[in-house]
Amino acid sequence: MTQALRNLAEQAHPGFPVTIYYAFKQADSKDTGTTSTGWETFLETIIQAGFTITGTWPMRTELANRMRSADSNALASSIVLVCRKRDPEAPSISRRDFQRELRDEMPDALETMIGGKLGASPIAPVDLAQAAIGPGMAIYSKYNAVLEADGTPMPVHNALVMINKAVEDFLNPNGAGFDADTLFCSAWFDQFGWGAGKFGEADTLARAKGTSVDGVAHSGVVESGGGKVRLLRWDEYPRNWDPTQDNRTPVWEAIHQIIRALNQRDESAAGALLARMPERGDQIRQLAYHLYTLCERKKWADDARAYNELIAAWHGIVTASHETGHFGSQTEIDF
């Protein structure tokens, strides 16, 4: 495979990218005590062949209802790798320099992917982790090597760990300027999900996040009593909520009210809500990605689906919000 890809790299025209479709079921293998995957091995092969990887895009190429997939572990998608010929005179850099470039370049690339720039449709949260490998590998693979502290070349596995860490840092609500109530809810959700926890633990967490349990309860997103605290599910939120009349509206409340409107009504209803708080749009969208990632990690499939569906409908919701007109042009709402 390396030789075949090397021949392809040698013949590649510098003005055009080479796209490679990858469809191979993930499997782990151990070699000299190190666990690697077929995906990592293939990335390593492409780079060794002389390519720079500039994009990794998931493609829904497989039908879930096809005969092969019935009662089997069949693939759901393929991945398109976008590659260009690497400069044969490319230098090597240190691990620290690679980390610095990730820190400088990944936020803009991720912001574009989730729909924050150029009016692009957002990438679904289920695909973000895979697509985000592209800009990270573009940095890693444009160099002859990334050198570890001991001078040895960094393997693809280590680079992927650092790229995934950059994605997690970008989606982390603690670094995104979220309000204190939302930071509390996010941390509580991470620990207890929709279940109840002890009031004492909630009080300690709330203090650390710069809020109080009573304050969060006043915002309408938690239920507190009998020594227990739990987050309210989106379907427990009131239908007649108006953000312009709410004097304490955490982003946590805003996102779950929009999910409620989307699920109980449609994109137009969700858009009408967003029209009354357009300044919250970017944070709502970013929190959806974070919560999807959290739910996926904990294998909460139903909850993950709600956040993924919100992002899938985001373009329609934003369009509906502009059609409705931002607050000031609408005289009444009924959700």
NULUMTI-629372 format. One record per residue (C-alpha): residue in one letter; x, y, z. Coordinates in steps of 0.1 Angstrom, whole numbers, plus 2048, in hexadecimal, padded with zeros to 3 digits. Layout:
<atoms>
aXYZ;...
</atoms>
This chain:
<atoms>
m800800800;t81D818808;q82D8127E6;a80C8177D4;l8058387E6;r8298437E1;n82483E7BB;l8048527BE;a81686E7D1;e8328707B7;q81987479B;a80388C7AD;h8008AF79E;p8078CA7B8;g7EA8DF7AC;f7D08C47B4;p7C78B07D3;v7C688A7D4;t7A887B7E5;i7A98587F4;y78A845800;y79083281F;a77781782A;f7857FD842;k7767F1862;q7897FD880;a79E7E3892;d7BA7E48AC;s7DB7D28A8;k7F97D08BF;d81D7D28B4;t83A7D48CD;g8217DD8E9;t8127FA8D7;t7ED7FA8CC;s7E68088AA;t7C8808893;g7C380386E;w7BA82786A;e7DA83387B;t7EE81B866;f7DF828846;l7E584C84F;e809844857;t80C833835;i7FE851822;i817868833;q83485182E;a82B850809;g831875806;f80F88480B;t8028A0821;i7DF89982E;t7CA8B882D;g7A78AA832;t79488C841;w76F88D838;p756873843;m73E868827;r71D85682C;t72483C811;e71481E820;l6EF817823;a6E580B846;n6C97F5837;r6DE7E381E;m6DF7BD820;r7047BC82B;s6FE7D2849;a6E17BE858;d6EC7B087A;s7107B7872;n72C7D087B;a72B7DF859;l73A802852;a723820853;s73A838841;s75A83C82D;i774857832;v78286C816;l7A687781C;v7B1896809;c7D6896802;r7F18AB7F1;k8158A37E9;r82C8AD805;d84A8C47FF;p8688AC7FE;e87C8C8810;a8638CB82C;p8748D184E;s86F8BF86F;i8608D088E;s85E8C98B3;r8408BB8C6;r83D8DD8D7;d83B8EF8B5;f8218D78A9;q80D8DD8C8;r8109028C3;e80490089F;l7E68EB8AA;r7DD9058C4;d7E09218AB;e7CF91188D;m7B58F8899;p79C9108A8;d797922887;a794902874;l77B8F388D;e76791388E;t763911868;m7598ED86A;i73D8F3883;g72F90E86D;g73C92D87D;k74B93C85D;l743941838;g71F93683E;a72991183A;s7118F6846;p71E8E8867;i72E8C6869;a7188AE87E;p7288A78A0;v729882897;d74288B87B;l7568A788C;a77089189D;q77888087C;a7788A0867;a78D8B3881;i7AA89A87A;g7AF8AB858;p7BC8CE864;g7D08BD87F;m7E08A4868;a7E68C084F;i7FE8CF869;y80E8AE873;s8138A1850;k8208C083F;y8418BB851;n85B8A184B;a85789686F;v84A8A3891;l86589A8AA;e85E88F8CE;a87289C8EB;d88B87F8E7;g88F8878C2;t87B86A8B4;p86087089A;m83D8738A9;p82685789D;v80485E88E;h7F38508AE;n80386B8C4;a7FA8868AB;l7D687A8AB;v7D587C8D1;m7E18A08CF;i7C88A98B4;n7AB89A8C7;k7B68AD8E6;a7B58CE8D1;v7928C68C7;e7878BF8EB;d7978DF8F7;f7848F28DC;l7638E38E6;n7698E690B;p74F8FE91A;n768909935;g77C91B91A;a760928905;g75394491B;f733933925;d71F940943;a724931965;d70391F966;t70B90D945;l72D903952;f71C8F4971;c7028E295C;s71C8D4944;a7328C7960;w7148B8973;f7078A8953;d72A89894E;q728889970;f703880975;g6F3883953;w6CD888959;g6CF87697A;a6CD88699C;g6EB88D9B2;k6F08999D6;f6EA8BE9DD;g70B8C19EF;e71E8B69D0;a70A8CE9BB;d7118EB9D3;t7368E49D2;l7378E39AC;a7219029A9;r7399169C0;a75690A9AA;k74591698B;g73C93899A;t71693299E;s6FE9239B7;v6E59069B7;d6C991E9BF;g6D49359A2;v6D5918989;a6B390C995;h6A692F991;s6B192E96D;g69A911967;v6B28F595D;v6B58E097D;e69E8D2997;s6AA8D59BB;g6998C79DA;g69B8AB9F4;g6C18AC9F4;k6C28A49CF;v6CA8B79AF;r6C48AD98B;l6C48BD969;l6A38C0957;r6A08AF935;w6978C4917;d6748B6916;e66E8C393A;y6748E7930;p6568FE92D;r64690390B;n63E92790F;w662933916;d66D955909;p69295C90C;t68B98290A;q67797F92A;d68F96993D;n6A797C953;r6BF95E957;t6C494A938;p6E3933938;v6EE925916;w6E5903925;e6C090E927;a6C191D904;i6CE8FE8F3;h6B58E7903;q6988FE8FC;i6A28FE8D8;i6A58D88D8;r6828D78E8;a6748EE8CD;l6858DA8B1;n6788B88BE;q6558C38C9;r64F8DA8AB;d6688E088F;e6858F5882;s66F91487F;a6669138A4;a68A90E8AE;g69492A896;a67A9418A6;l68A93B8C8;l6AD9428BA;a6A09628AB;r69A96F8CE;m6BD9678D9;p6D49698BA;e6F29728CF;r6F194F8DE;g6F393D8BD;d7199368BC;q71A92A8E0;i6FB9148DB;r70B9048BD;q72C8FE8CF;l71B8F08EE;a7088D78D8;y72A8CA8CA;h7388C78ED;l7198B58FB;y71889E8DE;t73D8948E3;l73688F909;c718879902;e72A8658E8;r74785F900;k72F85291A;k71A83E901;w6FA851907;a6ED84C8E4;d6CB85C8E7;d6D987B8F7;a6F487D8DD;r6DA87B8C1;a6C88998CE;y6E78AF8CC;n6F18A18AA;e6CE8A789C;l6D08CB8A9;i6F08D2895;a6E28C0877;a6C48D8877;w6D98F6881;h6DA90685E;g6B490385B;i6B091287E;v6C6930877;t6B4935856;a692934868;s69F94C882;h6A7966867;e685960856;t674965877;g68898587D;h69D98B89C;f68C9988BB;g6799B88B5;s6679AE895;q6529938A5;t63499C8BB;e62D97A8CB;i6399568CD;d6289358D3;f63D9168D8;
</atoms>
